[in-house]
Amino acid sequence: MRSASFVIGALVAVTAFTSGDRAMGAGFALKEQSATAQGNAFAGTATEATDASYMFFNPAALGRMKQPQGTASLTYISPTSKLEHATGSAADTTPFGGSDSAGDIGADGVIPSIYGAAAIDSRWRVGLAVTVPFALKTEYDRDWVGRYHGVQSEVTAINVNPVVAFNPVSWLSVAGGVQMQHMHARLTNAVDFALISGAAPAGNLDGFADLDGNDFAFGFNLGMIAEPVEGTRLGIAYRSSVDHTLDGDIDFDIPAPLAGSAIEAAFTDTDAEADFKTPASLTFGAAHDITDDITIMGGATWTQWSNFDELRVKMENGLPDNVTEEEWDDQWYLAAGAAWRVTDRLTLRAGVAYDQKALDTKYRTPRIPDNDRYWISTGATFEPMENISISAGYTHIFIDDSRVRLEAGDPGNATRGNLAARYDSDIDIIAISGSLHF
Protein backbone atom coordinates (compact mmCIF):
# COMPACT_ATOMS: atom_id res chain seq x y z
CA MET A 1 0.00 0.00 0.00
CA ARG A 2 2.88 2.41 0.71
CA SER A 3 4.19 1.87 -2.84
CA ALA A 4 0.79 2.55 -4.37
CA SER A 5 0.36 5.67 -2.25
CA PHE A 6 3.77 6.95 -3.33
CA VAL A 7 2.95 6.47 -7.03
CA ILE A 8 -0.45 8.17 -6.75
CA GLY A 9 0.97 11.05 -4.72
CA ALA A 10 3.84 11.51 -7.14
CA LEU A 11 1.52 11.62 -10.15
CA VAL A 12 -0.72 14.19 -8.47
CA ALA A 13 2.29 16.36 -7.58
CA VAL A 14 3.82 16.21 -11.04
CA THR A 15 0.51 16.99 -12.74
CA ALA A 16 -0.26 19.87 -10.40
CA PHE A 17 3.09 21.64 -10.69
CA THR A 18 3.86 21.23 -14.39
CA SER A 19 3.21 24.59 -16.05
CA GLY A 20 4.60 27.35 -18.20
CA ASP A 21 7.01 27.38 -21.15
CA ARG A 22 8.98 24.17 -21.04
CA ALA A 23 10.94 23.60 -24.25
CA MET A 24 14.29 23.69 -22.47
CA GLY A 25 16.40 21.22 -24.42
CA ALA A 26 16.87 21.20 -28.16
CA GLY A 27 13.57 20.06 -29.59
CA PHE A 28 11.28 19.71 -26.59
CA ALA A 29 13.09 17.13 -24.46
CA LEU A 30 13.62 18.20 -20.85
CA LYS A 31 16.95 17.51 -19.17
CA GLU A 32 15.90 19.46 -16.09
CA GLN A 33 15.18 16.46 -13.86
CA SER A 34 17.85 16.99 -11.16
CA ALA A 35 19.04 20.07 -9.27
CA THR A 36 22.26 18.26 -8.40
CA ALA A 37 23.11 17.29 -11.98
CA GLN A 38 22.16 20.74 -13.24
CA GLY A 39 25.08 22.23 -11.32
CA ASN A 40 27.39 20.32 -13.69
CA ALA A 41 25.32 21.17 -16.81
CA PHE A 42 24.33 17.47 -16.72
CA ALA A 43 27.92 16.42 -17.52
CA GLY A 44 28.02 13.52 -15.05
CA THR A 45 24.65 11.97 -15.70
CA ALA A 46 26.00 8.75 -17.26
CA THR A 47 28.41 7.95 -14.42
CA GLU A 48 27.38 9.54 -11.13
CA ALA A 49 24.93 8.52 -8.41
CA THR A 50 25.03 11.49 -6.07
CA ASP A 51 21.34 11.15 -5.27
CA ALA A 52 18.30 9.22 -6.51
CA SER A 53 17.59 11.71 -9.32
CA TYR A 54 20.48 10.32 -11.38
CA MET A 55 18.44 7.20 -12.17
CA PHE A 56 16.48 9.29 -14.72
CA PHE A 57 19.61 9.70 -16.85
CA ASN A 58 21.13 6.26 -16.23
CA PRO A 59 19.10 3.61 -14.40
CA ALA A 60 22.37 1.92 -13.40
CA ALA A 61 22.95 4.80 -10.96
CA LEU A 62 20.45 2.94 -8.79
CA GLY A 63 22.94 0.08 -8.35
CA ARG A 64 25.52 2.42 -6.83
CA MET A 65 23.17 3.70 -4.11
CA LYS A 66 24.03 1.95 -0.87
CA GLN A 67 21.09 3.26 1.19
CA PRO A 68 17.35 3.57 0.64
CA GLN A 69 16.63 7.17 -0.29
CA GLY A 70 14.17 9.58 -1.79
CA THR A 71 14.73 12.76 -3.79
CA ALA A 72 12.30 15.49 -4.83
CA SER A 73 13.29 18.27 -7.22
CA LEU A 74 11.65 21.47 -8.46
CA THR A 75 13.02 23.43 -11.42
CA TYR A 76 11.93 27.00 -12.15
CA ILE A 77 12.37 27.95 -15.80
CA SER A 78 12.28 31.57 -16.97
CA PRO A 79 12.55 31.87 -20.75
CA THR A 80 12.75 35.02 -22.82
CA SER A 81 11.75 34.43 -26.45
CA LYS A 82 10.90 37.55 -28.41
CA LEU A 83 9.31 37.49 -31.85
CA GLU A 84 10.66 40.24 -34.07
CA HIS A 85 9.82 41.57 -37.55
CA ALA A 86 7.40 38.84 -38.64
CA THR A 87 5.72 39.02 -42.05
CA GLY A 88 3.00 36.77 -43.43
CA SER A 89 1.31 36.56 -46.81
CA ALA A 90 -0.87 34.32 -48.95
CA ALA A 91 0.55 32.27 -51.82
CA ASP A 92 -0.16 35.18 -54.17
CA THR A 93 1.85 37.45 -51.79
CA THR A 94 -1.25 39.25 -50.48
CA PRO A 95 -0.04 40.40 -47.04
CA PHE A 96 -1.86 39.21 -43.93
CA GLY A 97 -2.85 41.80 -41.38
CA GLY A 98 -2.04 41.35 -37.71
CA SER A 99 0.73 41.92 -35.20
CA ASP A 100 4.29 41.47 -36.46
CA SER A 101 6.13 41.45 -33.12
CA ALA A 102 5.44 40.44 -29.55
CA GLY A 103 6.94 40.04 -26.12
CA ASP A 104 7.68 36.61 -24.72
CA ILE A 105 5.82 33.84 -26.52
CA GLY A 106 6.20 31.57 -23.48
CA ALA A 107 5.69 31.83 -19.74
CA ASP A 108 7.71 30.96 -16.66
CA GLY A 109 7.05 27.48 -15.32
CA VAL A 110 7.96 24.86 -12.73
CA ILE A 111 9.00 21.28 -13.52
CA PRO A 112 8.83 18.69 -10.71
CA SER A 113 10.41 15.25 -10.40
CA ILE A 114 10.23 12.62 -7.67
CA TYR A 115 12.45 9.57 -7.07
CA GLY A 116 12.68 6.66 -4.65
CA ALA A 117 15.32 3.93 -4.26
CA ALA A 118 15.58 0.85 -2.03
CA ALA A 119 17.87 -2.17 -1.62
CA ILE A 120 16.58 -5.74 -1.82
CA ASP A 121 19.94 -7.24 -0.85
CA SER A 122 23.64 -6.52 -1.44
CA ARG A 123 23.28 -6.95 -5.22
CA TRP A 124 19.74 -5.94 -6.14
CA ARG A 125 18.11 -2.50 -6.02
CA VAL A 126 14.68 -1.21 -7.01
CA GLY A 127 13.64 2.35 -7.74
CA LEU A 128 10.91 4.57 -9.12
CA ALA A 129 11.16 7.84 -11.04
CA VAL A 130 8.21 10.12 -11.84
CA THR A 131 9.26 12.83 -14.28
CA VAL A 132 8.24 15.10 -17.16
CA PRO A 133 10.72 14.16 -19.94
CA PHE A 134 9.01 16.06 -22.77
CA ALA A 135 7.13 19.34 -22.70
CA LEU A 136 6.66 22.64 -24.46
CA LYS A 137 4.36 25.61 -24.42
CA THR A 138 4.36 28.55 -26.81
CA GLU A 139 1.53 31.02 -27.36
CA TYR A 140 0.95 33.96 -29.70
CA ASP A 141 -1.79 36.54 -30.10
CA ARG A 142 -4.70 35.12 -32.08
CA ASP A 143 -4.33 37.85 -34.69
CA TRP A 144 -0.55 37.69 -35.31
CA VAL A 145 0.63 37.42 -38.93
CA GLY A 146 1.65 33.75 -38.56
CA ARG A 147 -1.64 32.66 -36.98
CA TYR A 148 -2.36 30.08 -39.71
CA HIS A 149 0.85 28.23 -38.79
CA GLY A 150 0.20 28.19 -35.06
CA VAL A 151 -1.22 30.11 -32.12
CA GLN A 152 -0.98 27.87 -29.07
CA SER A 153 1.19 24.76 -28.76
CA GLU A 154 1.27 22.65 -25.62
CA VAL A 155 2.74 19.19 -25.09
CA THR A 156 3.29 17.44 -21.75
CA ALA A 157 4.50 13.87 -21.15
CA ILE A 158 4.39 12.43 -17.63
CA ASN A 159 6.61 9.37 -17.22
CA VAL A 160 6.44 6.73 -14.48
CA ASN A 161 9.62 4.63 -14.60
CA PRO A 162 10.11 1.63 -12.27
CA VAL A 163 13.73 0.44 -12.38
CA VAL A 164 15.64 -2.68 -11.28
CA ALA A 165 19.44 -2.67 -10.88
CA PHE A 166 21.87 -5.57 -10.39
CA ASN A 167 25.53 -5.54 -9.33
CA PRO A 168 27.12 -8.76 -10.68
CA VAL A 169 30.50 -7.67 -9.30
CA SER A 170 31.51 -4.83 -7.02
CA TRP A 171 32.70 -2.54 -9.84
CA LEU A 172 29.78 -3.01 -12.24
CA SER A 173 26.11 -2.04 -12.14
CA VAL A 174 23.54 -2.86 -14.82
CA ALA A 175 19.90 -1.82 -14.81
CA GLY A 176 16.69 -1.63 -16.77
CA GLY A 177 13.29 -0.08 -16.43
CA VAL A 178 9.86 0.34 -17.99
CA GLN A 179 8.55 3.71 -19.14
CA MET A 180 4.82 4.19 -18.59
CA GLN A 181 4.07 7.47 -20.31
CA HIS A 182 0.99 9.65 -20.61
CA MET A 183 1.13 12.37 -23.25
CA HIS A 184 -1.24 15.29 -23.72
CA ALA A 185 -1.09 17.72 -26.64
CA ARG A 186 -3.07 20.80 -27.58
CA LEU A 187 -2.44 22.66 -30.83
CA THR A 188 -4.44 25.64 -32.07
CA ASN A 189 -4.26 27.84 -35.16
CA ALA A 190 -6.37 30.21 -37.22
CA VAL A 191 -7.97 28.97 -40.46
CA ASP A 192 -8.06 31.24 -43.53
CA PHE A 193 -11.66 30.76 -44.66
CA ALA A 194 -11.32 33.69 -47.07
CA LEU A 195 -8.89 31.58 -49.10
CA ILE A 196 -10.86 28.35 -48.66
CA SER A 197 -14.18 29.94 -49.71
CA GLY A 198 -12.70 31.97 -52.56
CA ALA A 199 -13.51 35.29 -50.92
CA ALA A 200 -11.03 38.12 -51.35
CA PRO A 201 -8.70 39.23 -50.00
CA ALA A 202 -7.03 36.32 -48.18
CA GLY A 203 -6.64 36.74 -44.43
CA ASN A 204 -9.89 38.63 -43.86
CA LEU A 205 -12.28 35.84 -42.88
CA ASP A 206 -10.68 33.84 -40.07
CA GLY A 207 -11.95 30.82 -38.22
CA PHE A 208 -10.13 28.78 -35.61
CA ALA A 209 -9.10 25.15 -35.07
CA ASP A 210 -8.41 23.61 -31.66
CA LEU A 211 -6.89 20.10 -31.49
CA ASP A 212 -6.71 18.27 -28.16
CA GLY A 213 -5.44 14.70 -27.74
CA ASN A 214 -4.11 12.19 -25.20
CA ASP A 215 -2.40 8.81 -25.19
CA PHE A 216 -0.78 6.31 -22.84
CA ALA A 217 2.07 4.13 -24.11
CA PHE A 218 5.13 2.18 -23.01
CA GLY A 219 8.88 2.19 -23.54
CA PHE A 220 12.01 1.06 -21.70
CA ASN A 221 15.43 2.23 -20.56
CA LEU A 222 18.73 0.42 -19.96
CA GLY A 223 22.04 1.41 -18.43
CA MET A 224 25.45 0.37 -17.17
CA ILE A 225 28.09 1.98 -14.94
CA ALA A 226 31.55 0.44 -14.55
CA GLU A 227 34.46 1.44 -12.31
CA PRO A 228 37.28 -0.76 -13.70
CA VAL A 229 39.89 1.33 -11.87
CA GLU A 230 39.10 2.91 -8.53
CA GLY A 231 38.20 6.54 -9.08
CA THR A 232 37.48 6.21 -12.80
CA ARG A 233 33.92 5.55 -13.93
CA LEU A 234 32.43 4.86 -17.35
CA GLY A 235 28.71 4.86 -18.09
CA ILE A 236 26.24 4.33 -20.89
CA ALA A 237 22.44 4.57 -20.94
CA TYR A 238 19.71 4.09 -23.53
CA ARG A 239 16.15 5.41 -23.40
CA SER A 240 13.78 3.98 -26.00
CA SER A 241 11.30 5.91 -28.07
CA VAL A 242 7.64 5.73 -27.07
CA ASP A 243 5.07 5.33 -29.85
CA HIS A 244 2.00 7.46 -29.20
CA THR A 245 -1.27 7.66 -31.08
CA LEU A 246 -2.89 10.78 -29.71
CA ASP A 247 -6.67 10.36 -29.73
CA GLY A 248 -8.85 13.40 -29.30
CA ASP A 249 -10.95 15.90 -31.17
CA ILE A 250 -10.78 19.05 -33.25
CA ASP A 251 -13.19 21.91 -32.62
CA PHE A 252 -13.72 24.41 -35.44
CA ASP A 253 -14.89 27.98 -34.96
CA ILE A 254 -16.55 29.02 -38.24
CA PRO A 255 -16.93 32.75 -39.08
CA ALA A 256 -20.52 34.03 -39.05
CA PRO A 257 -20.71 34.87 -42.81
CA LEU A 258 -20.30 31.15 -43.58
CA ALA A 259 -23.15 29.98 -41.33
CA GLY A 260 -25.29 27.40 -43.12
CA SER A 261 -22.84 27.05 -46.01
CA ALA A 262 -21.32 23.88 -47.43
CA ILE A 263 -18.00 24.96 -45.91
CA GLU A 264 -19.51 25.03 -42.43
CA ALA A 265 -20.93 21.54 -43.07
CA ALA A 266 -17.49 20.28 -44.12
CA PHE A 267 -15.69 21.77 -41.10
CA THR A 268 -17.76 20.07 -38.42
CA ASP A 269 -16.19 19.27 -35.07
CA THR A 270 -14.70 15.81 -35.30
CA ASP A 271 -12.71 13.06 -33.66
CA ALA A 272 -9.07 13.03 -34.73
CA GLU A 273 -5.80 11.24 -34.14
CA ALA A 274 -2.11 11.89 -34.71
CA ASP A 275 0.87 9.56 -34.44
CA PHE A 276 3.92 10.82 -32.58
CA LYS A 277 7.04 8.93 -31.56
CA THR A 278 9.26 10.40 -28.85
CA PRO A 279 12.95 10.22 -29.77
CA ALA A 280 15.23 7.48 -28.49
CA SER A 281 18.41 8.71 -26.80
CA LEU A 282 21.85 7.31 -26.02
CA THR A 283 23.99 8.85 -23.27
CA PHE A 284 27.58 7.97 -22.43
CA GLY A 285 30.25 9.57 -20.32
CA ALA A 286 33.28 9.29 -18.06
CA ALA A 287 34.26 10.68 -14.66
CA HIS A 288 37.57 10.69 -12.80
CA ASP A 289 38.34 11.52 -9.17
CA ILE A 290 41.48 13.65 -9.33
CA THR A 291 41.62 13.62 -5.54
CA ASP A 292 39.25 12.44 -2.83
CA ASP A 293 37.55 15.84 -3.07
CA ILE A 294 37.70 16.83 -6.77
CA THR A 295 35.94 15.04 -9.65
CA ILE A 296 35.98 15.94 -13.33
CA MET A 297 33.37 14.56 -15.73
CA GLY A 298 32.18 14.71 -19.29
CA GLY A 299 29.28 13.32 -21.23
CA ALA A 300 27.44 13.23 -24.53
CA THR A 301 23.83 12.48 -25.44
CA TRP A 302 22.61 11.57 -28.91
CA THR A 303 18.88 12.10 -29.48
CA GLN A 304 17.09 10.51 -32.43
CA TRP A 305 14.92 13.44 -33.50
CA SER A 306 15.11 12.25 -37.12
CA ASN A 307 12.08 10.04 -36.49
CA PHE A 308 9.99 13.25 -36.33
CA ASP A 309 9.56 13.82 -40.06
CA GLU A 310 5.97 15.07 -40.13
CA LEU A 311 2.97 15.78 -37.95
CA ARG A 312 -0.12 14.31 -39.62
CA VAL A 313 -3.55 14.82 -38.09
CA LYS A 314 -6.24 12.45 -39.38
CA MET A 315 -9.84 13.65 -39.08
CA GLU A 316 -13.03 11.59 -39.18
CA ASN A 317 -15.22 14.29 -40.76
CA GLY A 318 -13.89 13.60 -44.26
CA LEU A 319 -11.46 16.52 -44.50
CA PRO A 320 -7.99 15.75 -45.87
CA ASP A 321 -5.21 15.02 -43.38
CA ASN A 322 -3.65 18.13 -41.88
CA VAL A 323 0.10 17.78 -42.49
CA THR A 324 3.05 19.76 -41.15
CA GLU A 325 6.43 18.85 -42.64
CA GLU A 326 9.01 18.61 -39.84
CA GLU A 327 12.15 16.79 -41.11
CA TRP A 328 14.07 17.08 -37.84
CA ASP A 329 17.70 15.96 -37.50
CA ASP A 330 19.41 13.80 -34.90
CA GLN A 331 20.97 16.00 -32.24
CA TRP A 332 23.96 15.99 -29.84
CA TYR A 333 24.36 17.41 -26.35
CA LEU A 334 27.98 17.71 -25.14
CA ALA A 335 28.88 18.68 -21.57
CA ALA A 336 31.88 18.96 -19.23
CA GLY A 337 31.90 19.71 -15.53
CA ALA A 338 33.61 19.38 -12.17
CA ALA A 339 32.66 18.90 -8.52
CA TRP A 340 34.68 20.02 -5.49
CA ARG A 341 33.90 18.71 -2.01
CA VAL A 342 34.95 21.76 -0.01
CA THR A 343 34.05 20.27 3.37
CA ASP A 344 32.30 17.16 4.61
CA ARG A 345 29.02 19.07 4.30
CA LEU A 346 29.48 21.29 1.23
CA THR A 347 30.11 20.40 -2.44
CA LEU A 348 30.39 22.97 -5.23
CA ARG A 349 29.73 22.25 -8.92
CA ALA A 350 30.18 23.89 -12.31
CA GLY A 351 29.71 22.89 -15.93
CA VAL A 352 29.31 24.01 -19.53
CA ALA A 353 27.47 22.42 -22.44
CA TYR A 354 26.66 22.70 -26.13
CA ASP A 355 23.09 21.77 -27.11
CA GLN A 356 22.82 21.27 -30.88
CA LYS A 357 19.71 22.38 -32.76
CA ALA A 358 17.40 19.66 -34.04
CA LEU A 359 16.13 21.37 -37.20
CA ASP A 360 17.19 23.74 -39.96
CA THR A 361 15.60 27.07 -40.90
CA LYS A 362 13.65 25.51 -43.80
CA TYR A 363 11.66 23.33 -41.38
CA ARG A 364 11.59 25.55 -38.31
CA THR A 365 8.03 26.49 -37.33
CA PRO A 366 6.71 29.10 -34.90
CA ARG A 367 5.50 26.30 -32.65
CA ILE A 368 9.14 25.41 -31.78
CA PRO A 369 11.58 28.13 -32.93
CA ASP A 370 14.60 26.08 -31.86
CA ASN A 371 18.33 26.77 -32.40
CA ASP A 372 21.80 25.97 -30.99
CA ARG A 373 22.14 26.53 -27.25
CA TYR A 374 25.14 27.15 -24.98
CA TRP A 375 24.91 26.35 -21.28
CA ILE A 376 26.76 27.76 -18.26
CA SER A 377 25.83 26.12 -14.94
CA THR A 378 26.82 26.21 -11.31
CA GLY A 379 25.47 24.59 -8.17
CA ALA A 380 26.05 23.28 -4.68
CA THR A 381 24.98 20.55 -2.27
CA PHE A 382 24.76 21.16 1.48
CA GLU A 383 24.30 18.37 4.03
CA PRO A 384 22.88 19.88 7.24
CA MET A 385 22.54 16.39 8.74
CA GLU A 386 24.10 13.03 7.97
CA ASN A 387 20.97 11.72 6.23
CA ILE A 388 19.73 14.94 4.57
CA SER A 389 21.13 16.83 1.60
CA ILE A 390 19.89 19.95 -0.17
CA SER A 391 21.04 20.80 -3.70
CA ALA A 392 20.61 23.90 -5.82
CA GLY A 393 21.62 24.67 -9.38
CA TYR A 394 21.56 27.68 -11.69
CA THR A 395 21.89 27.72 -15.49
CA HIS A 396 21.92 30.44 -18.09
CA ILE A 397 21.36 29.31 -21.67
CA PHE A 398 22.47 31.47 -24.59
CA ILE A 399 20.48 30.69 -27.76
CA ASP A 400 21.49 31.63 -31.28
CA ASP A 401 18.98 33.92 -32.96
CA SER A 402 16.58 31.75 -34.95
CA ARG A 403 14.69 32.48 -38.14
CA VAL A 404 11.51 31.02 -39.58
CA ARG A 405 11.12 30.96 -43.36
CA LEU A 406 8.06 28.97 -44.39
CA GLU A 407 6.62 29.08 -47.90
CA ALA A 408 3.07 28.52 -49.14
CA GLY A 409 4.44 26.01 -51.66
CA ASP A 410 5.80 23.73 -48.93
CA PRO A 411 3.77 20.58 -48.13
CA GLY A 412 0.75 21.43 -45.97
CA ASN A 413 1.18 25.20 -46.26
CA ALA A 414 -1.18 26.01 -49.15
CA THR A 415 -3.78 27.53 -46.80
CA ARG A 416 -1.23 28.71 -44.21
CA GLY A 417 0.74 30.97 -46.53
CA ASN A 418 4.25 32.38 -46.33
CA LEU A 419 5.86 33.32 -43.02
CA ALA A 420 9.17 34.96 -42.16
CA ALA A 421 10.12 35.76 -38.57
CA ARG A 422 13.10 36.21 -36.25
CA TYR A 423 13.43 35.18 -32.59
CA ASP A 424 15.78 36.49 -29.90
CA SER A 425 15.87 34.07 -26.97
CA ASP A 426 17.66 33.07 -23.79
CA ILE A 427 16.75 31.10 -20.68
CA ASP A 428 17.45 31.21 -16.94
CA ILE A 429 16.89 28.09 -14.84
CA ILE A 430 16.95 27.65 -11.06
CA ALA A 431 16.54 24.23 -9.47
CA ILE A 432 16.38 22.99 -5.89
CA SER A 433 16.07 19.49 -4.49
CA GLY A 434 16.08 17.64 -1.21
CA SER A 435 17.22 14.09 -0.53
CA LEU A 436 16.56 11.91 2.49
CA HIS A 437 18.68 8.80 3.17
CA PHE A 438 17.19 6.12 5.40
SVG drawing of the C-alpha trace seen along z (x, -y; Angstrom):
<svg xmlns="http://www.w3.org/2000/svg" viewBox="-28 -44 72 55">
<polyline fill="none" stroke="black" stroke-width="0.4" points="0.0,0.0 2.9,-2.4 4.2,-1.9 0.8,-2.6 0.4,-5.7 3.8,-6.9 3.0,-6.5 -0.4,-8.2 1.0,-11.0 3.8,-11.5 1.5,-11.6 -0.7,-14.2 2.3,-16.4 3.8,-16.2 0.5,-17.0 -0.3,-19.9 3.1,-21.6 3.9,-21.2 3.2,-24.6 4.6,-27.4 7.0,-27.4 9.0,-24.2 10.9,-23.6 14.3,-23.7 16.4,-21.2 16.9,-21.2 13.6,-20.1 11.3,-19.7 13.1,-17.1 13.6,-18.2 17.0,-17.5 15.9,-19.5 15.2,-16.5 17.9,-17.0 19.0,-20.1 22.3,-18.3 23.1,-17.3 22.2,-20.7 25.1,-22.2 27.4,-20.3 25.3,-21.2 24.3,-17.5 27.9,-16.4 28.0,-13.5 24.6,-12.0 26.0,-8.7 28.4,-7.9 27.4,-9.5 24.9,-8.5 25.0,-11.5 21.3,-11.1 18.3,-9.2 17.6,-11.7 20.5,-10.3 18.4,-7.2 16.5,-9.3 19.6,-9.7 21.1,-6.3 19.1,-3.6 22.4,-1.9 23.0,-4.8 20.5,-2.9 22.9,-0.1 25.5,-2.4 23.2,-3.7 24.0,-1.9 21.1,-3.3 17.4,-3.6 16.6,-7.2 14.2,-9.6 14.7,-12.8 12.3,-15.5 13.3,-18.3 11.7,-21.5 13.0,-23.4 11.9,-27.0 12.4,-28.0 12.3,-31.6 12.6,-31.9 12.7,-35.0 11.8,-34.4 10.9,-37.6 9.3,-37.5 10.7,-40.2 9.8,-41.6 7.4,-38.8 5.7,-39.0 3.0,-36.8 1.3,-36.6 -0.9,-34.3 0.5,-32.3 -0.2,-35.2 1.8,-37.5 -1.3,-39.2 0.0,-40.4 -1.9,-39.2 -2.9,-41.8 -2.0,-41.3 0.7,-41.9 4.3,-41.5 6.1,-41.5 5.4,-40.4 6.9,-40.0 7.7,-36.6 5.8,-33.8 6.2,-31.6 5.7,-31.8 7.7,-31.0 7.1,-27.5 8.0,-24.9 9.0,-21.3 8.8,-18.7 10.4,-15.3 10.2,-12.6 12.5,-9.6 12.7,-6.7 15.3,-3.9 15.6,-0.9 17.9,2.2 16.6,5.7 19.9,7.2 23.6,6.5 23.3,6.9 19.7,5.9 18.1,2.5 14.7,1.2 13.6,-2.3 10.9,-4.6 11.2,-7.8 8.2,-10.1 9.3,-12.8 8.2,-15.1 10.7,-14.2 9.0,-16.1 7.1,-19.3 6.7,-22.6 4.4,-25.6 4.4,-28.5 1.5,-31.0 1.0,-34.0 -1.8,-36.5 -4.7,-35.1 -4.3,-37.8 -0.6,-37.7 0.6,-37.4 1.6,-33.7 -1.6,-32.7 -2.4,-30.1 0.8,-28.2 0.2,-28.2 -1.2,-30.1 -1.0,-27.9 1.2,-24.8 1.3,-22.7 2.7,-19.2 3.3,-17.4 4.5,-13.9 4.4,-12.4 6.6,-9.4 6.4,-6.7 9.6,-4.6 10.1,-1.6 13.7,-0.4 15.6,2.7 19.4,2.7 21.9,5.6 25.5,5.5 27.1,8.8 30.5,7.7 31.5,4.8 32.7,2.5 29.8,3.0 26.1,2.0 23.5,2.9 19.9,1.8 16.7,1.6 13.3,0.1 9.9,-0.3 8.5,-3.7 4.8,-4.2 4.1,-7.5 1.0,-9.7 1.1,-12.4 -1.2,-15.3 -1.1,-17.7 -3.1,-20.8 -2.4,-22.7 -4.4,-25.6 -4.3,-27.8 -6.4,-30.2 -8.0,-29.0 -8.1,-31.2 -11.7,-30.8 -11.3,-33.7 -8.9,-31.6 -10.9,-28.4 -14.2,-29.9 -12.7,-32.0 -13.5,-35.3 -11.0,-38.1 -8.7,-39.2 -7.0,-36.3 -6.6,-36.7 -9.9,-38.6 -12.3,-35.8 -10.7,-33.8 -11.9,-30.8 -10.1,-28.8 -9.1,-25.1 -8.4,-23.6 -6.9,-20.1 -6.7,-18.3 -5.4,-14.7 -4.1,-12.2 -2.4,-8.8 -0.8,-6.3 2.1,-4.1 5.1,-2.2 8.9,-2.2 12.0,-1.1 15.4,-2.2 18.7,-0.4 22.0,-1.4 25.5,-0.4 28.1,-2.0 31.5,-0.4 34.5,-1.4 37.3,0.8 39.9,-1.3 39.1,-2.9 38.2,-6.5 37.5,-6.2 33.9,-5.6 32.4,-4.9 28.7,-4.9 26.2,-4.3 22.4,-4.6 19.7,-4.1 16.2,-5.4 13.8,-4.0 11.3,-5.9 7.6,-5.7 5.1,-5.3 2.0,-7.5 -1.3,-7.7 -2.9,-10.8 -6.7,-10.4 -8.9,-13.4 -10.9,-15.9 -10.8,-19.1 -13.2,-21.9 -13.7,-24.4 -14.9,-28.0 -16.6,-29.0 -16.9,-32.7 -20.5,-34.0 -20.7,-34.9 -20.3,-31.1 -23.1,-30.0 -25.3,-27.4 -22.8,-27.0 -21.3,-23.9 -18.0,-25.0 -19.5,-25.0 -20.9,-21.5 -17.5,-20.3 -15.7,-21.8 -17.8,-20.1 -16.2,-19.3 -14.7,-15.8 -12.7,-13.1 -9.1,-13.0 -5.8,-11.2 -2.1,-11.9 0.9,-9.6 3.9,-10.8 7.0,-8.9 9.3,-10.4 12.9,-10.2 15.2,-7.5 18.4,-8.7 21.9,-7.3 24.0,-8.8 27.6,-8.0 30.2,-9.6 33.3,-9.3 34.3,-10.7 37.6,-10.7 38.3,-11.5 41.5,-13.7 41.6,-13.6 39.3,-12.4 37.6,-15.8 37.7,-16.8 35.9,-15.0 36.0,-15.9 33.4,-14.6 32.2,-14.7 29.3,-13.3 27.4,-13.2 23.8,-12.5 22.6,-11.6 18.9,-12.1 17.1,-10.5 14.9,-13.4 15.1,-12.2 12.1,-10.0 10.0,-13.3 9.6,-13.8 6.0,-15.1 3.0,-15.8 -0.1,-14.3 -3.6,-14.8 -6.2,-12.4 -9.8,-13.6 -13.0,-11.6 -15.2,-14.3 -13.9,-13.6 -11.5,-16.5 -8.0,-15.7 -5.2,-15.0 -3.7,-18.1 0.1,-17.8 3.1,-19.8 6.4,-18.8 9.0,-18.6 12.1,-16.8 14.1,-17.1 17.7,-16.0 19.4,-13.8 21.0,-16.0 24.0,-16.0 24.4,-17.4 28.0,-17.7 28.9,-18.7 31.9,-19.0 31.9,-19.7 33.6,-19.4 32.7,-18.9 34.7,-20.0 33.9,-18.7 35.0,-21.8 34.1,-20.3 32.3,-17.2 29.0,-19.1 29.5,-21.3 30.1,-20.4 30.4,-23.0 29.7,-22.3 30.2,-23.9 29.7,-22.9 29.3,-24.0 27.5,-22.4 26.7,-22.7 23.1,-21.8 22.8,-21.3 19.7,-22.4 17.4,-19.7 16.1,-21.4 17.2,-23.7 15.6,-27.1 13.7,-25.5 11.7,-23.3 11.6,-25.6 8.0,-26.5 6.7,-29.1 5.5,-26.3 9.1,-25.4 11.6,-28.1 14.6,-26.1 18.3,-26.8 21.8,-26.0 22.1,-26.5 25.1,-27.1 24.9,-26.4 26.8,-27.8 25.8,-26.1 26.8,-26.2 25.5,-24.6 26.1,-23.3 25.0,-20.6 24.8,-21.2 24.3,-18.4 22.9,-19.9 22.5,-16.4 24.1,-13.0 21.0,-11.7 19.7,-14.9 21.1,-16.8 19.9,-20.0 21.0,-20.8 20.6,-23.9 21.6,-24.7 21.6,-27.7 21.9,-27.7 21.9,-30.4 21.4,-29.3 22.5,-31.5 20.5,-30.7 21.5,-31.6 19.0,-33.9 16.6,-31.8 14.7,-32.5 11.5,-31.0 11.1,-31.0 8.1,-29.0 6.6,-29.1 3.1,-28.5 4.4,-26.0 5.8,-23.7 3.8,-20.6 0.8,-21.4 1.2,-25.2 -1.2,-26.0 -3.8,-27.5 -1.2,-28.7 0.7,-31.0 4.3,-32.4 5.9,-33.3 9.2,-35.0 10.1,-35.8 13.1,-36.2 13.4,-35.2 15.8,-36.5 15.9,-34.1 17.7,-33.1 16.7,-31.1 17.5,-31.2 16.9,-28.1 16.9,-27.7 16.5,-24.2 16.4,-23.0 16.1,-19.5 16.1,-17.6 17.2,-14.1 16.6,-11.9 18.7,-8.8 17.2,-6.1"/>
</svg>
